[in-house]
């Protein structure tokens, strides 16, 4: 198994900027990590497996959560799309 190097990103958010004043910093950090990975996946810079690993979840869990967030998880066009429905 290959070890992934992680880097830390620090962001200062006012308490008023939190979704809820009682929202924990850990939850906000997890959510920010997911949305960062989701954007990388959406832009094609990251595979769904890598995006899932970087946000602390499995491949399938990431794809399900990405779909719920409104990001298409399948990108087929033309002949590839027609082949899926043969």
LUMLO-608872 format. One record per residue (C-alpha): x, y, z; residue in one letter. Coordinates in steps of 0.02 Angstrom, whole numbers, plus 32768, in hexadecimal, padded with zeros to 4 digits. Layout:
<pts>
<east: X	north: Y	up: Z	residuo: A>
...
</pts>
This chain:
<pts>
<east: 8000	north: 8000	up: 8000	residuo: X>
<east: 8042	north: 80AB	up: 7FD1	residuo: X>
<east: 8048	north: 812E	up: 8059	residuo: X>
<east: 7FFA	north: 81D5	up: 802D	residuo: X>
<east: 804D	north: 8272	up: 806B	residuo: X>
<east: 7FD1	north: 82E8	up: 80BB	residuo: X>
<east: 7FE4	north: 83A2	up: 80C9	residuo: X>
<east: 7F8C	north: 8411	up: 8144	residuo: X>
<east: 7F23	north: 84A4	up: 810C	residuo: X>
<east: 7EF4	north: 8524	up: 818E	residuo: X>
<east: 7E60	north: 8597	up: 8174	residuo: X>
<east: 7E21	north: 8619	up: 81EC	residuo: X>
<east: 7D64	north: 8621	up: 81F2	residuo: X>
<east: 7CFE	north: 8695	up: 825E	residuo: X>
<east: 7C83	north: 863D	up: 82CF	residuo: X>
<east: 7BF9	north: 8695	up: 826C	residuo: X>
<east: 7C3B	north: 863C	up: 81D0	residuo: X>
<east: 7C18	north: 8590	up: 8217	residuo: X>
<east: 7B7A	north: 8537	up: 81E2	residuo: X>
<east: 7B4E	north: 852F	up: 829A	residuo: X>
<east: 7BA7	north: 857D	up: 8330	residuo: X>
<east: 7BAE	north: 84D0	up: 8380	residuo: X>
<east: 7BF7	north: 847C	up: 82E5	residuo: X>
<east: 7C9C	north: 842E	up: 8316	residuo: X>
<east: 7D3D	north: 845E	up: 82C0	residuo: X>
<east: 7D5B	north: 83A6	up: 8297	residuo: X>
<east: 7CB5	north: 839A	up: 823A	residuo: X>
<east: 7CDB	north: 8438	up: 81D9	residuo: X>
<east: 7D88	north: 83F6	up: 81AD	residuo: X>
<east: 7D40	north: 834F	up: 8172	residuo: X>
<east: 7CBF	north: 83A8	up: 8108	residuo: X>
<east: 7D41	north: 841D	up: 80BD	residuo: X>
<east: 7DAF	north: 8387	up: 8093	residuo: X>
<east: 7D1E	north: 8330	up: 803D	residuo: X>
<east: 7CEF	north: 83C9	up: 7FD7	residuo: X>
<east: 7DA3	north: 83E6	up: 7FA5	residuo: X>
<east: 7DB0	north: 8331	up: 7F68	residuo: X>
<east: 7D06	north: 8340	up: 7F15	residuo: X>
<east: 7D3E	north: 83D8	up: 7EB1	residuo: X>
<east: 7DDD	north: 837E	up: 7E7C	residuo: X>
<east: 7D75	north: 82EA	up: 7E42	residuo: X>
<east: 7CF7	north: 8359	up: 7DEA	residuo: X>
<east: 7D82	north: 83B3	up: 7D8B	residuo: X>
<east: 7DD3	north: 830E	up: 7D59	residuo: X>
<east: 7E72	north: 8330	up: 7DBD	residuo: X>
<east: 7E52	north: 829D	up: 7E32	residuo: X>
<east: 7E09	north: 81F0	up: 7E1D	residuo: X>
<east: 7D74	north: 81C1	up: 7E87	residuo: X>
<east: 7DDF	north: 8143	up: 7EE6	residuo: X>
<east: 7E64	north: 81C4	up: 7F0F	residuo: X>
<east: 7DDF	north: 8245	up: 7F3C	residuo: X>
<east: 7D8D	north: 81C8	up: 7FB0	residuo: X>
<east: 7E31	north: 819C	up: 8005	residuo: X>
<east: 7E61	north: 8252	up: 801A	residuo: X>
<east: 7DBB	north: 8276	up: 806D	residuo: X>
<east: 7DC5	north: 81DE	up: 80DF	residuo: X>
<east: 7D45	north: 816D	up: 808E	residuo: X>
<east: 7D3D	north: 80DE	up: 8015	residuo: X>
<east: 7D24	north: 80EA	up: 7F59	residuo: X>
<east: 7C6B	north: 80BA	up: 7F58	residuo: X>
<east: 7C41	north: 8128	up: 7FEE	residuo: X>
<east: 7C95	north: 81BC	up: 7F97	residuo: X>
<east: 7C34	north: 819D	up: 7EF5	residuo: X>
<east: 7B8F	north: 8193	up: 7F54	residuo: X>
<east: 7BB3	north: 8233	up: 7FB4	residuo: X>
<east: 7BEE	north: 828B	up: 7F14	residuo: X>
<east: 7B4D	north: 825C	up: 7EBE	residuo: X>
<east: 7AE6	north: 829D	up: 7F51	residuo: X>
<east: 7B49	north: 8340	up: 7F44	residuo: X>
<east: 7B12	north: 8350	up: 7E8E	residuo: X>
<east: 7BB6	north: 8321	up: 7E39	residuo: X>
<east: 7BA3	north: 82A6	up: 7DA9	residuo: X>
<east: 7C04	north: 8208	up: 7DCE	residuo: X>
<east: 7BFD	north: 81C3	up: 7D1D	residuo: X>
<east: 7C37	north: 8224	up: 7C85	residuo: X>
<east: 7C0D	north: 81C2	up: 7BE9	residuo: X>
<east: 7BEF	north: 820D	up: 7B3E	residuo: X>
<east: 7BC5	north: 81D3	up: 7A8F	residuo: X>
<east: 7BF3	north: 8120	up: 7A68	residuo: X>
<east: 7C25	north: 80F8	up: 7B1C	residuo: X>
<east: 7B7A	north: 812E	up: 7B58	residuo: X>
<east: 7B21	north: 80CB	up: 7ACF	residuo: X>
<east: 7B88	north: 8030	up: 7AFC	residuo: X>
<east: 7B47	north: 8037	up: 7BAE	residuo: X>
<east: 7A93	north: 8022	up: 7B73	residuo: X>
<east: 7AAA	north: 7F96	up: 7AF5	residuo: X>
</pts>
